Structure formats: structure tokens, C-alpha cells
Amino acid sequence: MSLTLPWSGSRPLAADQPDFLEDVYAPVPTETETTALRVVGELPAALNGVYARIGPNPLQPKPKRYHWFIGDGMVHGLRLQGGRAEWYRSRYVGSNTAHKALGRPLLPGPRHGVGDVVNTNVYAHAGRVWASVEAGMLPIQLDARLDSVRHGTFDSPRKQPFSAHPHRDPHTGALHAICYDALVRHKVQHVRVSPQGEVDRVVDIPVKHGPMIHDCAITRRFVVVLDLPVTFSFKRLLSFSAFPYAWNDRHPARVGLLPKDGQASDIRWHDVDPCFVFHPCNAFDLPDGSVVMDVVAHRRMFDRSSQGPEMDSGARFERWTMPADGGRVVREVLHEQPQEFPRFDERLTGEPYRYAYAVGFGDGRQGGLPLWRHDLKVGQTLRHDLGLHAVPGEFVFVPRQAQGAEDDGWLVGLVHNRQSGTAELHVINADDFTGPPQAVVHIPARIPAGFHGNWIADADLR
């Protein structure tokens, strides 16, 4: 079925910022389903599952008020099986607004008062597929073909606001997340979800000003809390901004280490120079009690733009060390080039690791964006160029075998080809990072620049 969006229009924008309703960000007018997929190269026969990626695709945006982070969610999926690319599908994620606009019945399950648009991450847990967002909304369950099923906090009866970025502890199978509610400015919460999908731990953490906490990290001992100076803004709210968060010079920047089974009073706080982090890569404990965390750090964020992230924010890859005796975070620059969406081999979540992967940060108007591989053991960074017209999204590492080496696997992600105006799925050998892709799947559709994606193996689903 094909559905057309009732939208057109444009608006002026500062020269150094993209228009988040145009170019690679422009919403597509239809949901799409196709089996006409051309493969160049050889898809690994071991990749049996769906690569899923989510992002905003607004149904009826108001150009003067639109912010990239609030558009109706659309999930895109490519099914791989036995060395074949079987199908590509795009589907709106089941918010009330989307289903009403599309003439579909509303989904069952609880909602939260601030809304129910889900557009930021898609992943597997407890044998099902979930889409989630932050700021108070609950996750939405999807089926194996990415159609929306219901709202709810996994299999828990608790109406618990969640995060776009839970992290699975490889030793226990539990998810850990730092969650916040846009309507509650005095606290955030550590939420743990059991491997079976039950919310079995919620710890309130006192904060000021209502900070936006997009992501966190975990080690064997701690959950890392990022309390940084992007906070709820009444000024933005009163100016009818759709995204009421802004840089706040009055909000002290700090990083907290919460013991996984501890209470808020057990948090060890560390001051840090003002900056903003959307995405940590990984974190781990040191024998002396210190904690190391690698992050992409932005100098400032949501300071000048009310439509999306500033592209000149100085996004660079850094190593942060939180000393065992408290005090200030020690920051070390690992790579200066603008980048985002850091990923790694998640079998090593919370453990010392060697390789981190990231995507060039920007909109690609100056000639495409690269992928980066950081070898943290030898201090070397490699660049993978996808082409002059390529604008890649987040790439995820998929191991070839459960007990394989850290770089024994593939990097899988979507690329927008500006020349053809269509999307490609690239499968890159992680241990031959600068070499040509093992396979490229050509998708006869455009996929707007979006947020996060994951490989959902058949073995991850019931």
C-alpha cells in the first residue's frame, strides 16, 4: 500500500546549518515495500535477520516550528537471509498522530502525557523488537516485519518512561538506562529491565533544571550518568518551540558513577568542563578504581539552532577518565575530526576494548562523509571513504561468530547516495576496513537521514 504525505514547503535557514526538511533529511511521501533489491558483491550467508534503522519522517510538519528530533517516527528494515536480500520495508511507528493521519486503528497499551511519538532507536530485547525514544515516552513493540504492535514498557505492568539508549549487560542480559521525563525537572532515573522484559529496578537521581540525558554507559560496576548543560528551557517553550531544550550556561557539567545496585546517595560525582555528549562509545573500570569512558564531545549544543543539532559543534572523539578519588574528569582528545554515532563490538560492553567505529559528522554537502575506525591500542585511526556522493548513517558491528576476535565481523549500515537519490546497505569487513565493501544492496527508494539502527538476528527473536 502506498500513502502520500500532505506536505510541501521550505523556509530560510542560516548558511552553516542544513534545513532538516530538505535534502538528505526531507521526509519521504510513502511507506514502501519492495523485493527488487540488487546486490553487488556477496552477502554473508551467516547474516540472517533484519537490519533496522529508525528516524523522523514527519507527516504534517510546520516548517517554522519544526525540529528534527520531534518528527513522526519511521522504521526502515532490510531482510537478509542465506546470502540473499529478501525485502526492504518502511513503516510508520505507531503513534496516535501517525495512525490517525493514516486512518489506522490506535494501538493498545499505555501512553504518557507528553505524547507518544517514537523515532530514535530500534533494537531487540526479551525476544521482541522495540522502538524507543526519550523524554518520557514509552517504547513501542514491533513485529518481525517492523509493523507496530503495542505501547508499553516491555513486559512490565509499570508505566515507566524509558530512554532511546538502553545498554545490555553482557554478563546478566539486563538492560540499563538513564531515563528522564520532560515534565519532571528535579530528577532522572536509573531503570533496569530484566532479560525477560520486566522493569525490576528504578532509582531516582536528584538533578536541577531538567537536563536532557540522551545516553549513558555501563561498566562491570557502574552506570555512568551524564548531567550536562543542555536543559529544559522555558524561554524556548514560551516561544512555541517544538523542542524545548537549550544550552544552559548556569547548569554545572558533571559525570556521575552510580553503582549498579546502589542508590542515588552512592553516586560519585565528577566535575567536567562544559560540553555536551549525545553518545558515549564504551566504558570500563580500571584496577585502581578509576573509570574510563570514550565519548563524542560537542563544545556546545542547541545554543543557536532551534531546528536541529549545530553542525559546527566541534564533535571530536575523546577519552574521559573519572579518578577513583573523585575530582575533575580528565579529558584526552583521541581524534579531532568531526564525527558521531560511535559504536564498538558490544560483546565487550563495560570491558576494555580495542576498536571503535564512528561516522563523519555533518550533512555531506562538501563531498560525502567517511567512516572512521579508531585502534585504541596503538593509537591509529583509519578512514573508509564511501564515495563523493555518500552520506552514511550509523554503522553497527556484527560478529561473524560468537567467540570470534574483536574485529572478526562486519560493519553494517545505510548510506544515502546523493547522485542516485536512493539508499544502499553496505556490508564492510571490519578486519579489512579500508578495503571495498563485501556487499552493497541497492534499495530503489530514498531513506531520509535518521538516527539509530541495529542488526536484529533471527536468533534474537522468539
The 8 nearest C-alpha neighbors of each residue, nearest first, counted from 0:
[[1, 2, 30, 31, 32, 29, 3, 90],
 [0, 2, 29, 30, 3, 31, 28, 32],
 [3, 1, 29, 30, 0, 4, 28, 101],
 [2, 4, 28, 29, 5, 1, 30, 27],
 [5, 3, 28, 6, 58, 2, 29, 59],
 [4, 6, 59, 3, 7, 58, 28, 60],
 [7, 5, 4, 59, 8, 60, 58, 28],
 [8, 6, 5, 9, 4, 59, 60, 62],
 [7, 9, 6, 10, 62, 20, 61, 21],
 [8, 10, 62, 11, 7, 20, 21, 18],
 [9, 11, 12, 62, 8, 63, 18, 20],
 [10, 12, 13, 9, 18, 14, 63, 62],
 [13, 11, 14, 18, 10, 16, 17, 15],
 [12, 14, 16, 15, 11, 17, 18, 304],
 [13, 15, 16, 12, 17, 11, 18, 310],
 [16, 14, 13, 17, 310, 311, 12, 309],
 [17, 15, 13, 14, 310, 18, 309, 12],
 [18, 16, 19, 15, 362, 12, 14, 21],
 [17, 19, 21, 20, 12, 16, 22, 24],
 [18, 20, 24, 21, 67, 17, 25, 306],
 [21, 19, 25, 18, 24, 26, 22, 9],
 [22, 20, 25, 18, 24, 19, 23, 9],
 [21, 23, 24, 25, 20, 18, 19, 17],
 [24, 22, 447, 448, 25, 21, 415, 362],
 [25, 23, 447, 448, 19, 21, 22, 20],
 [24, 26, 21, 20, 22, 23, 447, 27],
 [27, 25, 56, 447, 57, 24, 28, 20],
 [26, 28, 29, 25, 56, 447, 445, 446],
 [29, 27, 4, 3, 26, 2, 30, 5],
 [30, 28, 2, 3, 1, 27, 31, 4],
 [29, 31, 89, 90, 1, 2, 32, 28],
 [32, 30, 89, 88, 29, 33, 1, 90],
 [31, 33, 88, 87, 89, 30, 34, 86],
 [32, 34, 87, 35, 86, 88, 31, 36],
 [33, 35, 86, 36, 85, 87, 32, 84],
 [36, 34, 33, 37, 443, 86, 442, 85],
 [35, 37, 34, 442, 441, 38, 440, 84],
 [38, 36, 441, 440, 35, 39, 442, 84],
 [39, 37, 440, 439, 441, 40, 36, 438],
 [38, 40, 439, 438, 440, 37, 41, 441],
 [41, 39, 438, 437, 38, 439, 42, 436],
 [42, 40, 438, 437, 43, 39, 82, 38],
 [41, 43, 82, 438, 44, 83, 40, 437],
 [44, 42, 82, 45, 46, 41, 81, 437],
 [43, 45, 82, 81, 46, 42, 80, 47],
 [44, 46, 43, 47, 81, 399, 82, 80],
 [47, 45, 44, 43, 48, 79, 80, 81],
 [48, 46, 80, 79, 45, 456, 457, 81],
 [47, 49, 456, 457, 79, 455, 78, 46],
 [50, 48, 78, 455, 77, 51, 454, 79],
 [49, 51, 454, 77, 76, 453, 455, 78],
 [52, 50, 76, 452, 75, 453, 49, 454],
 [53, 51, 452, 75, 451, 74, 76, 121],
 [54, 52, 74, 73, 451, 120, 450, 118],
 [53, 55, 449, 118, 450, 72, 73, 119],
 [54, 56, 70, 72, 71, 118, 73, 57],
 [55, 57, 26, 71, 70, 73, 72, 58],
 [58, 56, 70, 71, 60, 59, 55, 26],
 [57, 59, 4, 60, 56, 71, 5, 97],
 [58, 60, 57, 6, 5, 61, 4, 7],
 [61, 59, 57, 62, 65, 58, 6, 70],
 [60, 62, 64, 65, 63, 59, 6, 8],
 [63, 61, 65, 64, 60, 10, 9, 8],
 [62, 64, 61, 65, 10, 60, 9, 306],
 [65, 63, 62, 61, 240, 241, 66, 239],
 [64, 66, 62, 61, 63, 306, 60, 241],
 [65, 67, 306, 68, 307, 69, 242, 241],
 [66, 68, 307, 69, 19, 70, 306, 65],
 [67, 69, 66, 70, 307, 55, 242, 118],
 [68, 70, 67, 66, 71, 55, 242, 241],
 [71, 69, 57, 55, 56, 68, 67, 72],
 [72, 70, 57, 55, 56, 116, 58, 118],
 [71, 73, 118, 55, 92, 117, 54, 56],
 [72, 74, 91, 92, 90, 54, 53, 56],
 [73, 75, 53, 90, 89, 52, 91, 92],
 [76, 74, 89, 52, 51, 88, 53, 90],
 [77, 75, 51, 88, 50, 87, 49, 89],
 [76, 78, 87, 50, 49, 86, 79, 51],
 [77, 79, 49, 86, 85, 48, 84, 87],
 [80, 78, 84, 47, 48, 83, 85, 49],
 [79, 81, 47, 83, 82, 46, 48, 84],
 [82, 80, 44, 83, 47, 45, 79, 46],
 [81, 83, 44, 42, 43, 80, 79, 84],
 [84, 82, 80, 81, 79, 85, 42, 44],
 [83, 85, 79, 78, 86, 36, 80, 82],
 [84, 86, 78, 83, 79, 34, 80, 87],
 [87, 85, 34, 78, 33, 77, 84, 88],
 [86, 88, 77, 33, 76, 32, 78, 34],
 [89, 87, 32, 76, 31, 75, 90, 86],
 [88, 90, 75, 31, 30, 74, 76, 32],
 [91, 89, 74, 73, 30, 92, 146, 88],
 [90, 92, 73, 72, 93, 74, 97, 89],
 [91, 93, 72, 73, 147, 94, 90, 74],
 [94, 92, 147, 91, 98, 97, 95, 106],
 [93, 95, 116, 97, 115, 96, 92, 98],
 [94, 96, 98, 97, 99, 105, 93, 115],
 [95, 97, 99, 94, 98, 100, 116, 71],
 [98, 96, 100, 94, 99, 95, 101, 93],
 [97, 99, 103, 101, 95, 100, 96, 102],
 [98, 100, 102, 96, 101, 97, 95, 103],
 [101, 99, 97, 98, 102, 96, 58, 103],
 [100, 102, 98, 99, 103, 97, 2, 96],
 [103, 101, 99, 100, 98, 104, 97, 105],
 [102, 104, 98, 101, 99, 105, 100, 97],
 [105, 103, 98, 106, 102, 99, 95, 101],
 [106, 104, 95, 98, 103, 107, 99, 93],
 [105, 107, 149, 104, 108, 148, 93, 150],
 [108, 106, 149, 150, 105, 109, 148, 151],
 [107, 109, 150, 149, 151, 106, 110, 139],
 [110, 108, 151, 150, 158, 111, 107, 137],
 [111, 109, 115, 137, 112, 108, 150, 136],
 [112, 110, 136, 113, 114, 115, 135, 137],
 [111, 113, 114, 110, 115, 136, 135, 182],
 [114, 112, 111, 135, 115, 136, 181, 182],
 [115, 113, 112, 111, 116, 136, 110, 135],
 [114, 116, 94, 136, 117, 110, 111, 95],
 [117, 115, 94, 71, 114, 72, 118, 69],
 [118, 116, 132, 72, 131, 115, 119, 130],
 [117, 119, 72, 54, 55, 53, 132, 116],
 [118, 120, 132, 450, 54, 163, 53, 131],
 [121, 119, 451, 131, 163, 130, 53, 452],
 [120, 122, 130, 129, 452, 53, 131, 52],
 [123, 121, 129, 128, 453, 130, 455, 120],
 [124, 122, 128, 127, 129, 455, 459, 126],
 [125, 123, 126, 127, 128, 122, 129, 196],
 [124, 126, 195, 196, 127, 194, 123, 460],
 [125, 127, 460, 461, 124, 459, 123, 128],
 [126, 128, 460, 123, 124, 125, 129, 461],
 [127, 129, 123, 141, 122, 140, 142, 124],
 [130, 128, 140, 122, 121, 139, 141, 123],
 [129, 131, 121, 139, 120, 138, 140, 117],
 [132, 130, 138, 163, 120, 117, 119, 139],
 [131, 133, 163, 119, 117, 162, 118, 136],
 [132, 134, 162, 163, 135, 161, 136, 178],
 [135, 133, 180, 181, 179, 136, 132, 178],
 [136, 134, 180, 160, 133, 179, 181, 161],
 [137, 135, 160, 111, 115, 133, 134, 161],
 [136, 138, 160, 151, 161, 152, 150, 135],
 [139, 137, 131, 130, 151, 152, 150, 129],
 [140, 138, 150, 130, 129, 149, 151, 131],
 [139, 141, 129, 148, 149, 128, 147, 150],
 [142, 140, 147, 145, 128, 148, 146, 129],
 [141, 143, 145, 144, 146, 128, 147, 148],
 [142, 144, 145, 141, 128, 146, 127, 460],
 [145, 143, 142, 146, 141, 88, 76, 49],
 [146, 144, 142, 141, 143, 147, 90, 74],
 [145, 147, 141, 142, 144, 90, 148, 92],
 [146, 148, 141, 93, 92, 140, 149, 145],
 [147, 149, 141, 140, 146, 142, 106, 139],
 [150, 148, 107, 106, 140, 108, 139, 147],
 [151, 149, 139, 108, 109, 138, 107, 140],
 [152, 150, 153, 108, 138, 137, 109, 139],
 [151, 153, 155, 138, 137, 159, 154, 158],
 [152, 154, 196, 151, 155, 197, 138, 140],
 [155, 153, 196, 197, 152, 156, 151, 195],
 [154, 156, 197, 157, 153, 198, 152, 196],
 [157, 155, 158, 154, 152, 151, 197, 198],
 [156, 158, 155, 159, 152, 198, 151, 197],
 [159, 157, 152, 156, 160, 109, 151, 137],
 [158, 160, 157, 152, 161, 137, 135, 198],
 [161, 159, 135, 137, 136, 180, 158, 178],
 [160, 162, 178, 137, 133, 159, 135, 136],
 [163, 161, 133, 178, 164, 132, 176, 165],
 [162, 164, 132, 131, 133, 120, 119, 165],
 [165, 163, 214, 162, 166, 176, 213, 120],
 [164, 166, 176, 175, 174, 162, 163, 167],
 [167, 165, 175, 174, 176, 164, 168, 216],
 [166, 168, 174, 173, 172, 169, 175, 165],
 [167, 169, 172, 170, 173, 171, 174, 166],
 [170, 168, 172, 171, 167, 346, 348, 347],
 [169, 171, 168, 172, 173, 219, 167, 348],
 [170, 172, 173, 168, 169, 194, 167, 193],
 [171, 173, 194, 168, 169, 167, 170, 174],
 [174, 172, 193, 194, 171, 167, 168, 192],
 [173, 175, 167, 192, 166, 191, 165, 168],
 [174, 176, 191, 166, 165, 190, 167, 173],
 [177, 175, 165, 190, 189, 178, 162, 166],
 [176, 178, 189, 188, 215, 190, 162, 187],
 [179, 177, 162, 188, 161, 187, 176, 189],
 [180, 178, 187, 134, 135, 188, 181, 133],
 [179, 181, 135, 134, 183, 182, 160, 178],
 [180, 182, 134, 183, 135, 179, 184, 209],
 [183, 181, 180, 184, 113, 135, 134, 209],
 [184, 182, 180, 181, 185, 186, 209, 179],
 [209, 183, 185, 208, 186, 182, 207, 181],
 [186, 184, 206, 207, 205, 183, 209, 208],
 [187, 185, 205, 206, 204, 184, 203, 183],
 [186, 188, 179, 204, 178, 203, 205, 206],
 [189, 187, 203, 178, 202, 177, 204, 190],
 [188, 190, 177, 202, 201, 176, 178, 203],
 [191, 189, 201, 176, 200, 175, 188, 177],
 [190, 192, 175, 200, 174, 198, 199, 176],
 [193, 191, 198, 174, 197, 173, 196, 199],
 [192, 194, 173, 197, 196, 195, 198, 199],
 [193, 195, 173, 172, 196, 125, 192, 124],
 [194, 196, 125, 193, 197, 154, 192, 124],
 [195, 197, 154, 193, 153, 125, 194, 192],
 [198, 196, 155, 193, 192, 154, 199, 195],
 [197, 199, 192, 155, 191, 200, 193, 196],
 [200, 198, 197, 192, 191, 193, 201, 190],
 [199, 201, 191, 190, 198, 202, 192, 189],
 [202, 200, 190, 189, 188, 191, 203, 199],
 [201, 203, 189, 188, 204, 262, 200, 190],
 [202, 204, 188, 187, 186, 205, 201, 189],
 [203, 205, 187, 263, 186, 188, 202, 206],
 [206, 204, 186, 185, 203, 187, 207, 263],
 [207, 205, 186, 185, 204, 187, 209, 208],
 [208, 206, 185, 209, 184, 205, 210, 186],
 [207, 209, 184, 230, 210, 231, 185, 206],
 [184, 208, 210, 231, 230, 207, 185, 211],
 [211, 209, 230, 229, 208, 212, 231, 226],
 [210, 212, 230, 229, 213, 209, 231, 244],
 [213, 211, 214, 210, 225, 226, 179, 177],
 [212, 214, 277, 211, 133, 163, 164, 215],
 [215, 213, 164, 212, 278, 277, 177, 279],
 [214, 216, 223, 224, 177, 225, 279, 176],
 [217, 215, 223, 222, 282, 281, 279, 218],
 [218, 216, 222, 349, 221, 223, 282, 219],
 [349, 217, 219, 283, 221, 220, 282, 284],
 [218, 220, 349, 221, 217, 283, 284, 350],
 [221, 219, 218, 258, 259, 222, 284, 217],
 [222, 220, 258, 259, 218, 257, 217, 256],
 [221, 223, 217, 257, 256, 259, 216, 258],
 [222, 224, 256, 216, 215, 255, 217, 221],
 [223, 225, 255, 254, 215, 226, 256, 222],
 [226, 224, 254, 227, 212, 215, 223, 253],
 [227, 225, 253, 254, 252, 224, 210, 212],
 [226, 228, 252, 225, 229, 275, 253, 210],
 [229, 227, 250, 247, 246, 252, 230, 251],
 [228, 230, 246, 245, 247, 210, 211, 227],
 [231, 229, 210, 209, 244, 211, 245, 208],
 [230, 232, 244, 209, 243, 210, 208, 233],
 [233, 231, 244, 234, 235, 243, 245, 230],
 [232, 234, 236, 235, 237, 231, 243, 238],
 [233, 235, 237, 232, 236, 238, 243, 240],
 [236, 234, 243, 238, 232, 240, 233, 237],
 [235, 237, 233, 243, 239, 238, 234, 240],
 [238, 236, 234, 239, 235, 233, 240, 232],
 [237, 239, 235, 236, 240, 234, 233, 243],
 [240, 238, 236, 237, 241, 235, 64, 243],
 [239, 241, 235, 242, 236, 238, 243, 64],
 [240, 242, 64, 243, 239, 66, 65, 69],
 [243, 241, 240, 244, 66, 69, 305, 235],
 [242, 244, 235, 236, 232, 231, 240, 241],
 [245, 243, 231, 232, 230, 242, 229, 235],
 [246, 244, 301, 229, 230, 302, 232, 247],
 [245, 247, 229, 302, 301, 228, 300, 230],
 [246, 248, 228, 249, 250, 229, 245, 230],
 [247, 249, 250, 246, 228, 251, 273, 229],
 [250, 248, 247, 251, 228, 246, 208, 252],
 [249, 251, 228, 248, 247, 252, 227, 208],
 [252, 250, 249, 253, 228, 227, 273, 248],
 [253, 251, 227, 273, 271, 228, 226, 270],
 [252, 254, 270, 271, 226, 269, 227, 251],
 [253, 255, 225, 269, 224, 268, 226, 270],
 [256, 254, 268, 224, 267, 223, 266, 257],
 [255, 257, 223, 267, 266, 221, 222, 224],
 [256, 258, 266, 222, 221, 259, 255, 223],
 [259, 257, 221, 261, 260, 220, 222, 256],
 [260, 258, 221, 261, 222, 220, 257, 219],
 [261, 259, 258, 262, 257, 221, 220, 200],
 [262, 260, 258, 259, 265, 257, 263, 266],
 [261, 263, 264, 265, 202, 260, 266, 257],
 [262, 264, 204, 265, 266, 203, 261, 202],
 [263, 265, 262, 266, 261, 204, 267, 257],
 [264, 266, 263, 262, 261, 257, 267, 258],
 [267, 265, 257, 256, 263, 264, 255, 268],
 [266, 268, 256, 255, 265, 325, 269, 257],
 [269, 267, 255, 254, 266, 256, 253, 325],
 [270, 268, 254, 327, 326, 253, 325, 328],
 [269, 271, 253, 327, 328, 252, 326, 254],
 [272, 270, 328, 253, 252, 327, 273, 269],
 [271, 273, 274, 252, 270, 328, 253, 327],
 [274, 272, 252, 271, 228, 227, 275, 251],
 [275, 273, 298, 299, 297, 272, 296, 227],
 [276, 274, 297, 296, 227, 299, 300, 298],
 [277, 275, 296, 278, 295, 297, 294, 274],
 [276, 278, 213, 214, 275, 279, 295, 296],
 [279, 277, 276, 214, 295, 294, 280, 340],
 [278, 280, 294, 293, 281, 295, 216, 215],
 [279, 281, 341, 293, 294, 342, 278, 343],
 [282, 280, 293, 292, 279, 348, 216, 349],
 [283, 281, 292, 349, 291, 218, 217, 216],
 [282, 284, 218, 349, 350, 291, 351, 290],
 [283, 285, 290, 289, 218, 291, 288, 286],
 [284, 286, 289, 287, 288, 290, 283, 291],
 [287, 285, 288, 284, 289, 290, 323, 283],
 [286, 288, 285, 289, 323, 284, 322, 290],
 [289, 287, 323, 286, 285, 284, 290, 322],
 [290, 288, 323, 322, 285, 321, 287, 284],
 [289, 291, 284, 321, 320, 285, 283, 288],
 [292, 290, 320, 282, 283, 319, 284, 321],
 [291, 293, 282, 319, 281, 318, 320, 294],
 [294, 292, 318, 280, 317, 281, 279, 319],
 [295, 293, 279, 317, 280, 316, 296, 278],
 [294, 296, 316, 315, 314, 276, 317, 278],
 [295, 297, 276, 314, 315, 275, 294, 316],
 [298, 296, 314, 275, 312, 299, 313, 274],
 [297, 299, 274, 312, 313, 275, 296, 300],
 [300, 298, 274, 297, 312, 275, 302, 246],
 [299, 301, 302, 246, 309, 275, 308, 312],
 [302, 300, 245, 246, 304, 303, 308, 305],
 [301, 303, 246, 300, 245, 304, 299, 309],
 [304, 302, 301, 305, 309, 300, 245, 246],
 [305, 303, 306, 301, 302, 307, 309, 308],
 [304, 306, 307, 303, 301, 66, 240, 242],
 [307, 305, 66, 304, 67, 65, 19, 308],
 [308, 306, 67, 66, 305, 304, 309, 68],
 [307, 309, 301, 310, 300, 304, 306, 305],
 [310, 308, 311, 312, 304, 300, 307, 301],
 [309, 311, 312, 361, 308, 16, 360, 15],
 [312, 310, 309, 313, 314, 15, 361, 16],
 [313, 311, 297, 298, 314, 310, 309, 299],
 [314, 312, 297, 311, 298, 315, 337, 296],
 [313, 315, 297, 337, 296, 312, 338, 295],
 [316, 314, 335, 337, 295, 296, 336, 334],
 [315, 317, 295, 334, 333, 294, 332, 296],
 [318, 316, 332, 333, 294, 331, 293, 295],
 [317, 319, 293, 331, 330, 292, 332, 294],
 [318, 320, 330, 292, 329, 291, 293, 328],
 [321, 319, 291, 329, 328, 290, 322, 292],
 [320, 322, 328, 290, 289, 291, 323, 319],
 [323, 321, 289, 325, 324, 320, 290, 326],
 [322, 324, 289, 288, 325, 321, 287, 290],
 [323, 325, 322, 326, 289, 288, 321, 267],
 [326, 324, 322, 323, 269, 267, 268, 327],
 [325, 327, 269, 270, 324, 328, 322, 268],
 [328, 326, 270, 269, 271, 329, 325, 321],
 [327, 329, 321, 271, 320, 269, 270, 330],
 [328, 330, 320, 319, 327, 321, 331, 322],
 [331, 329, 319, 318, 328, 317, 320, 332],
 [332, 330, 318, 317, 333, 319, 329, 320],
 [331, 333, 317, 334, 316, 318, 330, 335],
 [334, 332, 317, 316, 331, 318, 335, 378],
 [333, 335, 316, 332, 336, 315, 317, 380],
 [334, 336, 315, 337, 316, 332, 333, 314],
 [335, 337, 334, 315, 338, 314, 359, 316],
 [338, 336, 314, 360, 315, 359, 313, 335],
 [339, 337, 360, 359, 358, 314, 315, 357],
 [338, 340, 358, 360, 341, 357, 295, 359],
 [339, 341, 357, 393, 358, 342, 278, 338],
 [342, 340, 357, 280, 356, 339, 355, 278],
 [343, 341, 356, 280, 355, 395, 357, 340],
 [342, 344, 355, 345, 356, 396, 354, 280],
 [343, 345, 346, 396, 347, 405, 342, 397],
 [346, 344, 348, 347, 343, 396, 342, 169],
 [345, 347, 344, 348, 169, 405, 343, 401],
 [348, 346, 345, 350, 344, 349, 352, 351],
 [349, 347, 345, 350, 346, 281, 169, 168],
 [218, 348, 350, 283, 282, 217, 219, 347],
 [349, 351, 283, 347, 348, 352, 218, 282],
 [352, 350, 283, 349, 347, 353, 282, 284],
 [353, 351, 350, 354, 347, 375, 405, 344],
 [352, 354, 375, 376, 374, 355, 351, 405],
 [355, 353, 374, 373, 375, 352, 343, 372],
 [354, 356, 343, 373, 372, 342, 341, 357],
 [357, 355, 372, 342, 341, 371, 343, 373],
 [358, 356, 341, 371, 340, 339, 370, 338],
 [359, 357, 370, 338, 339, 340, 371, 369],
 [358, 360, 338, 368, 369, 337, 370, 339],
 [361, 359, 338, 337, 339, 358, 362, 310],
 [362, 360, 310, 363, 359, 368, 337, 338],
 [361, 363, 364, 17, 390, 360, 23, 368],
 [364, 362, 367, 365, 368, 366, 361, 390],
 [363, 365, 362, 366, 367, 361, 388, 368],
 [364, 366, 363, 367, 362, 368, 387, 361],
 [367, 365, 387, 364, 363, 388, 368, 389],
 [366, 368, 363, 389, 387, 388, 390, 365],
 [367, 369, 359, 363, 390, 389, 391, 366],
 [370, 368, 384, 359, 383, 358, 385, 382],
 [369, 371, 358, 383, 357, 382, 359, 384],
 [370, 372, 382, 357, 356, 381, 358, 383],
 [373, 371, 356, 381, 380, 355, 374, 382],
 [372, 374, 380, 355, 354, 375, 379, 356],
 [375, 373, 354, 379, 376, 378, 353, 377],
 [374, 376, 353, 378, 377, 373, 354, 379],
 [375, 377, 374, 353, 378, 379, 354, 352],
 [376, 378, 379, 375, 374, 353, 373, 380],
 [379, 377, 375, 374, 376, 380, 373, 333],
 [380, 378, 374, 377, 373, 381, 375, 376],
 [379, 381, 373, 372, 374, 371, 382, 378],
 [380, 382, 372, 371, 373, 379, 383, 433],
 [383, 381, 371, 370, 384, 369, 372, 433],
 [382, 384, 370, 433, 369, 371, 385, 432],
 [385, 383, 369, 386, 382, 370, 368, 433],
 [384, 386, 389, 369, 383, 387, 368, 367],
 [387, 385, 389, 388, 384, 367, 368, 366],
 [386, 388, 367, 366, 389, 385, 368, 384],
 [389, 387, 417, 367, 386, 416, 418, 366],
 [390, 388, 367, 416, 386, 415, 385, 387],
 [389, 391, 415, 367, 368, 414, 363, 416],
 [392, 390, 414, 413, 415, 389, 368, 393],
 [391, 393, 413, 414, 394, 412, 390, 448],
 [392, 394, 340, 412, 451, 358, 452, 395],
 [395, 393, 412, 411, 410, 392, 396, 342],
 [394, 396, 411, 410, 453, 342, 412, 397],
 [395, 397, 410, 409, 344, 343, 398, 411],
 [396, 398, 409, 408, 410, 395, 399, 454],
 [399, 397, 408, 400, 407, 409, 396, 401],
 [400, 398, 408, 407, 397, 403, 401, 409],
 [401, 399, 403, 398, 402, 408, 407, 404],
 [400, 402, 403, 398, 399, 346, 404, 397],
 [401, 403, 400, 404, 398, 399, 405, 346],
 [404, 402, 400, 401, 407, 405, 399, 398],
 [403, 405, 407, 406, 402, 408, 398, 400],
 [404, 406, 407, 344, 403, 354, 353, 408],
 [405, 407, 430, 429, 404, 408, 354, 398],
 [408, 406, 404, 405, 403, 398, 399, 430],
 [409, 407, 398, 399, 397, 429, 406, 428],
 [408, 410, 428, 429, 397, 427, 396, 411],
 [409, 411, 396, 427, 395, 426, 394, 429],
 [412, 410, 426, 394, 395, 425, 409, 427],
 [411, 413, 394, 425, 424, 393, 395, 392],
 [414, 412, 424, 392, 423, 391, 425, 422],
 [413, 415, 391, 423, 390, 422, 392, 389],
 [414, 416, 422, 390, 389, 391, 421, 417],
 [417, 415, 389, 418, 388, 420, 421, 419],
 [418, 416, 420, 388, 419, 415, 389, 421],
 [417, 419, 416, 420, 388, 421, 389, 387],
 [420, 418, 421, 416, 417, 422, 415, 388],
 [419, 421, 417, 416, 418, 445, 422, 415],
 [422, 420, 445, 444, 419, 416, 443, 415],
 [423, 421, 415, 442, 445, 414, 446, 416],
 [422, 424, 441, 414, 440, 442, 413, 425],
 [423, 425, 413, 440, 439, 412, 414, 441],
 [424, 426, 439, 412, 411, 438, 427, 423],
 [427, 425, 411, 438, 436, 437, 410, 409],
 [428, 426, 436, 410, 409, 437, 429, 425],
 [427, 429, 409, 431, 430, 432, 408, 410],
 [428, 430, 432, 409, 431, 406, 408, 410],
 [429, 431, 406, 428, 432, 407, 408, 409],
 [432, 430, 428, 434, 429, 433, 427, 435],
 [431, 433, 429, 434, 430, 428, 383, 427],
 [432, 434, 383, 431, 382, 435, 381, 384],
 [435, 433, 431, 432, 436, 383, 428, 427],
 [434, 436, 437, 433, 427, 432, 431, 428],
 [437, 435, 427, 438, 426, 425, 434, 439],
 [436, 438, 427, 426, 40, 41, 428, 435],
 [439, 437, 40, 41, 426, 436, 42, 39],
 [438, 440, 425, 39, 424, 38, 441, 426],
 [441, 439, 38, 424, 423, 37, 442, 39],
 [440, 442, 423, 37, 36, 38, 439, 443],
 [441, 443, 422, 444, 423, 36, 440, 421],
 [444, 442, 421, 441, 422, 445, 36, 35],
 [445, 443, 421, 442, 422, 446, 31, 420],
 [444, 446, 421, 422, 420, 447, 443, 27],
 [445, 447, 422, 444, 448, 415, 421, 27],
 [448, 446, 24, 23, 449, 25, 26, 445],
 [447, 449, 24, 23, 446, 392, 450, 54],
 [450, 448, 54, 447, 53, 55, 451, 392],
 [449, 451, 54, 119, 53, 120, 452, 448],
 [452, 450, 120, 52, 53, 119, 393, 449],
 [451, 453, 52, 51, 121, 53, 120, 393],
 [454, 452, 51, 122, 50, 455, 395, 52],
 [453, 455, 50, 49, 456, 51, 395, 452],
 [456, 454, 49, 48, 50, 453, 123, 459],
 [457, 455, 48, 458, 459, 47, 454, 49],
 [456, 458, 48, 459, 460, 47, 455, 49],
 [457, 459, 456, 460, 461, 48, 455, 47],
 [460, 458, 456, 457, 126, 455, 123, 461],
 [461, 459, 126, 127, 458, 457, 123, 456],
 [460, 126, 127, 459, 458, 125, 457, 143]]
